[in-house]
Amino acid sequence: MFGTRKLGRKTDSRKAMLRAMTTNLFEYGKIETTFYRAKELQPVAEKMITLGKKNTLATYRKALGFITKEDVANKLFKEIAPKYADRNGGYTRVTRLGPRRGDAAEMAIIELV
């Protein structure tokens, strides 16, 4: 499920960060983060939307095991996933913003299409 970038974190910390970022993405529709974090988040979020499109009890429970807020999981299954019912992938978009002031990290916005 997770890519190959370590993002300067240990495995548990990296998984927790991606879970939180996925939850925030579905809650707010878009988030601003570094470019490489956004690229790592993209396949995780798309897999969650694909689970939402199947809309069974098993997929709901699997999504609840990953998404940290129950109301966000409900939103995923009732609002977000039906919007992409006729679309085969490509549910998110990563847009570069430029360097961050301070440490010059490449910033990006990841949003739902």
N, C-alpha and C positions, 0 to 999 in steps of 0.2 A: 504494500500500500504506500509506503514511503519511498522517496527517491534516494539518490545517492549522496546528496550534499549533506554535510554534517552541521553546517551553520554555526560552528564553534561551540557546540553543546553536546552533552552526553545523550544517549539514546532516550532515556526517560524524560529528560527535560525537553528534548526536541519534539517528542510525541505530544507532550502536554502543551507545548507552544502551538503546534499545528492544530490540536483539538480546539484550543481557545480561539485561534485565528479563524478556523472554520465556523465556529459558533458566531463570532462577531460578523463574519461576512454574510451569513444568512440573516442575522438580526438587523444589520444596518444596510445591506445591499452593496456596500463597497467599503474598503478599508485602505489606508495608506501605510505602506511598509517598505522595507528594502526590496530591491528587484529580485534578489535570489530567494528571499523568503516567499515572495509572491509566486515565483516559478515553482517552488516546492509545494505551495498550498494549492495550486491549480488542479493537479490530478486528484488530490484528496477531496476537494470540494465537488469536483465533477463526479466522483464515485458516489458521494452522498446524494447528489441530485438523481443519479441513476437508480439508487436504492429507492428514492422517493417516487420515481416513476413506476416502479413495480407495485408499490402500495399494498403490501401484504403485512400480516402481523409479524412475520419473521423479519422482514426488512425494516419495519418500524422499530422493532426491538434492537436490531443490529445498529440502526442509526442512533437510537437512544444510548447505546453503549459507547458511542463516540462523541456525539454532541453533548455539551455540558449543561444545557438548559432544556427542560421539557417543552416549554412554550415555543422555543425556536425549532424543535423537532416537529411540533404540530404545524408550525408555519411552513416548514419545508414540505411536508406531505400534503397540506391543504391548499397552499398558495403558490409556492415556488415551483415544485415539480410539475403540477398540471400545466403551468405556463409553457414548459418545454416538452410537452407530450409528443409533438410531431417533429422534434429536432433530435438529430443523432449526434450528440456530443457538441463541444464548443459552447458550453454554457457560461464560461467566464472569459474576461478580457483583461490583459495586463498592459497598462500604459505607463511608459517611462516618464518620470518627472524631472530628472536631472540630479545633480549631487546635493546631498544634505549639508547644510551649513554646520560646521563643527568638525565632522570627521570625513566629509566628502563621500559618504556612502551613496551609491546609486539608489534613488528612491523611485517607487512605482505605486500606482493605484491598481488594485485588483477589484473588479466589479462584476456583477451578474449582467449578462447581455440581455 
